[in-house]
Amino acid sequence: MECFWSDPSKHPQCSHGPTLLFGTYENGTLEKFYVCAACRERKLCKFRLSEEEQLTKQQLVKWEKDRKAFASRYRHRSLYLLFHEIIALPPEKRNYCHTCDKLFHYSHEDDKHKNHDIKRGITDHEMKYPTEFLKPLENSKQEAQYFFSKKSTEDIVNMLVNLGAKQVLCIGTPKIHEYILDKYEDKMSSLLLDFDGRFHNFFGPLSYCWYNLLNNHFFNESSVQVFKDFIMQNEGKDTYLICDPPFGSRVEAMSWTIKRLSDLHKKWNNVENKEDYLKIIFIFPYFMESLMKQKSNPPGTAGGLKDLKLTDYKVCYENHSLFVRNPKNKKLPSPIRIFTNIPLHLFQLPKLDGYKYCKKCQRWVSEENKHCKKCKDCTSKNGSTYIHCNVCERCVKPYWKHCETCKRCIVVQHVCGQKPQMHGKCFKCHELGHTEKECNVIDETPDIASNKKCKKRKTSDNREFERNVKRKKANDILKLKKKMQKKQLISKKKKEGTK
């Protein structure tokens, strides 16, 4: 399945806002269609429309009705007024219903929440930090939610303070937003954009906007002006965007949104100096770096996620078994990293955790990341110390070894010559049937190479396919010859009969 870089505002809409344009290949033929940007399963949102089709009048009315009904689920102003009423009460009178996603304090309301999952006795601290008692959303097909650990939250906010941030746009990072409001409200302002509607109960209309990152959609029209006013503060200077997206979401859609937000910041503030551009901190797995570089932008465009550089800082989560910080754990540390457009020599990482400054690379690196004299770089990415392979002429993971049969470094236990079945496109030449590593395109220059057609490396499947084609052609030619000979024989007999 392929996601196409395009402006979602021009696409048809479902109840979750503008849809995304996808495509699948069936026997080499591309079929494009629009589907929901928020839900990755049709049971959650049934919208699907072929690119060639258009919604009927009845369908337009239906989806518009559904969109308005979905957007009106929360009355932000009323909920925030209720928040101030409840926070003025003693903790024992503060209640939150996880079933209804609502704060309440009146005793007579207990009947409305009978047999519901209720949190009682909410403390002052919890009212400021709702993520400490809200249950993370765990639907992997929609809004799978993981919250930063306390250590990562403090580290990231300290980085922002050291960088001199004045405005912080938090996209899907409620932990950062809470911490800034509580600890650094006098030094910087924060605006949370999040798909989780439960935050209507705890943050005001000027502090939180209900938002979908994948299609850059604000569910309330008034939120657009709130967002604009926020990024125009201080003429746009010292404005930082920090984003922690669902890792299962498509890179193309997120990259388009990040580029759109950057362009709006530049346009509304008349920014010309690169130092005043929107600074981006994007949280993503390190092993998705190549995908970000290859699929973030269409040819001839800049911005988005393509220009972000990988840092060594390991981001940890409090409610994920793999993305945790545990020095006693023998397994590799969290694979989640920070990608940023901030100059890496300015992006200081915490010294107390072993991060150090490499003068040769001019950037902060992790303790286990050793500078390779041959590669002339600090090459480690996964949290272990890489070793240099003289045959491959690059650094590889320490548990890899060079295989003479495969002619590359690979894990010790593997099947030689085995390659995964490839259904999608090559990121390099955009042809079907092979991966980027198998592509034979010659990179003369980055710009020219992208426009050149490459010859596919002939795999065993391709060779077998070509043999079948040749056999079929030979059989067709043989049949045609026999047919012609038969016609000639019939015409010859007819002539002899007339004589």
C-alpha positions, 0 to 999 in steps of 0.5 A, spaced: 500 500 500 502 506 498 500 513 501 501 519 496 503 526 498 498 531 497 494 536 500 488 533 504 484 539 504 482 538 497 480 531 499 473 528 500 471 528 508 469 523 513 467 524 520 474 525 522 476 530 517 479 530 510 481 523 508 488 521 505 489 518 498 492 511 498 493 506 492 494 498 492 498 494 486 494 489 483 498 485 478 502 491 476 496 496 476 495 501 481 488 502 484 487 509 488 482 510 493 481 515 499 480 512 506 480 515 513 486 519 516 485 517 523 482 510 523 487 504 520 481 499 520 474 500 516 470 497 522 472 504 526 471 508 519 467 505 513 469 511 508 472 508 502 472 512 495 475 510 489 479 516 486 475 516 480 468 516 483 465 522 487 460 522 493 453 523 491 449 528 494 446 523 499 453 521 501 455 528 502 449 530 507 451 524 511 458 525 512 457 532 513 452 530 519 457 525 521 462 530 521 458 535 525 456 530 530 463 528 532 466 535 532 460 537 537 462 531 542 466 536 547 463 543 549 470 546 550 468 552 554 463 549 559 468 543 560 473 548 562 469 552 567 467 545 570 474 544 571 475 550 575 469 549 579 472 542 581 479 544 582 476 549 588 473 543 591 477 539 596 480 532 593 475 528 596 469 531 592 473 530 585 471 525 581 473 522 574 469 517 570 473 513 565 467 510 562 464 517 560 470 521 559 468 526 564 469 530 570 464 531 576 463 532 583 455 533 585 453 527 589 447 526 585 451 525 579 453 518 582 446 515 579 448 517 572 455 513 573 453 507 576 457 501 575 462 505 571 470 506 572 470 512 576 477 515 579 475 518 586 479 523 590 483 527 585 489 530 588 491 537 586 497 534 582 493 530 578 489 535 576 495 539 573 498 532 570 491 528 568 496 523 564 498 520 571 491 517 572 488 517 565 488 510 561 492 510 555 488 509 549 490 502 546 487 501 539 493 500 535 488 501 529 486 508 531 490 512 537 495 508 540 497 512 546 504 512 550 506 517 555 513 519 556 517 517 562 518 522 567 526 522 566 525 523 558 519 529 559 524 533 564 530 531 559 526 534 553 524 540 557 531 542 559 533 541 552 528 546 550 530 551 556 537 551 554 535 552 547 532 558 549 525 556 547 519 561 548 513 558 544 512 550 544 507 547 540 506 540 543 503 535 537 501 529 541 506 530 547 501 532 553 506 530 558 511 536 555 505 540 555 503 539 562 510 540 565 511 546 561 505 549 564 507 547 571 514 548 571 516 553 566 510 558 565 513 564 566 519 562 561 515 559 555 508 558 553 505 552 550 499 549 546 497 542 545 495 539 539 492 532 540 487 527 537 485 525 544 479 529 546 479 527 553 484 533 554 478 538 553 476 536 561 483 539 563 486 544 559 483 551 556 481 553 549 487 557 549 492 551 551 489 545 547 486 544 540 483 538 538 487 536 532 489 530 527 496 530 525 495 526 519 491 531 515 492 537 519 485 538 521 482 542 527 476 539 529 473 546 531 474 552 527 475 557 532 482 553 534 485 555 527 485 562 530 488 560 536 493 556 533 495 562 528 495 567 534 500 562 538 505 561 532 505 569 531 507 570 538 514 574 538 514 575 531 515 567 530 522 567 533 524 562 538 518 557 536 519 550 537 515 544 534 515 537 538 511 531 535 510 524 538 506 521 533 503 514 532 509 510 530 504 506 525 502 512 521 504 514 514 510 518 514 508 521 507 502 524 511 506 526 517 511 530 513 506 533 509 503 536 515 510 538 518 511 542 512 505 545 512 506 548 519 513 550 517 510 554 511 505 557 515 509 559 520 514 562 515 508 566 511 505 569 517 511 571 521 514 574 514 520 570 516 526 570 511 532 568 516 533 561 517 535 562 524 528 564 525 525 558 522 520 553 526 525 548 530 522 541 529 523 536 534 520 529 531 520 523 536 521 516 531 524 510 531 531 510 529 530 504 524 525 508 520 530 514 518 531 511 511 523 511 510 523 518 512 529 520 507 526 517 502 518 517 502 517 524 506 517 529 500 515 528 492 521 530 487 523 537 487 520 539 494 524 541 501 522 541 508 517 536 512 521 530 515 526 529 510 531 534 512 531 532 519 537 529 522 538 523 527 540 524 534 543 519 539 538 521 545 534 515 547 526 517 548 523 512 554 515 511 555 512 509 562 507 504 559 511 501 554 515 494 555 520 495 550 521 503 550 523 503 557 530 505 561 533 500 565 540 499 566 540 492 569 536 490 563 541 486 558 537 488 552 538 494 548 535 500 550 529 504 547 530 504 539 526 511 539 530 517 538 529 525 536 530 527 529 531 535 529 533 541 524 536 544 530 544 544 528 546 538 532 552 542 536 547 546 539 542 540 541 546 538 548 544 532 551 544 530 558 552 529 561 549 525 567 546 520 562 553 519 559 552 523 553 558 526 550 560 531 545 564 529 539 569 534 537 570 531 530 563 530 528 561 536 532 555 533 535 553 530 542 553 522 542 551 517 547 556 513 551 557 507 547 558 511 540 565 510 539 568 515 533 570 511 527 577 513 524 575 509 517 568 512 517 570 518 520 563 518 524 560 516 530 556 510 527 552 507 532 544 508 532 541 502 536 545 503 543 551 498 542 558 500 539 558 498 532 565 495 529 568 496 522 568 491 517 573 492 512 570 488 506 563 492 506 567 499 508 562 501 513 561 500 521 556 494 522 552 492 529 557 488 533 553 481 533 553 481 525 559 478 521 561 478 514 558 472 510 562 471 503 556 467 500 551 473 501 557 478 500 555 483 506 555 483 513 549 480 516 546 476 523 550 469 524 544 465 524 541 466 517 539 463 510 544 465 505 541 468 499 534 468 502 530 475 500 524 478 502 518 478 497 517 485 494 511 487 493 512 495 493 516 500 489 523 501 490 525 508 493 530 510 488 527 509 481 520 508 483 520 501 479 516 495 482 519 488 484 526 490 487 528 494 493 533 500 494 539 496 495 538 491 489 537 497 485 542 499 479 541 506 478 548 510 478 548 516 483 551 521 478 548 527 482 542 527 487 538 531 482 540 527 476 539 520 479 532 521 481 530 523 474 534 517 471 530 510 469 534 504 472 535 497 470 532 492 475 537 487 477 535 481 475 533 476 481 531 469 480 524 471 479 525 476 474 529 471 470 524 465 470 519 471 468 523 473 462 524 465 460 516 464 460 515 470 456 520 468 451 517 461 451 510 464 450 513 468 444 516 462 441 510 458 441 506 463 438 510 464 433 510 457 431 503 456 432 502 462 427 507 459 422 503 452 422 497 456 421 500 460 415 502 453 412 495 450 413 492 456 409 497 456 403 496 448 403 488 449 402 489 455 397 494 450 393 489 445 393 483 449 391 487 452 385 489 445 383 482 443 383 480 449 378 485 446 373 
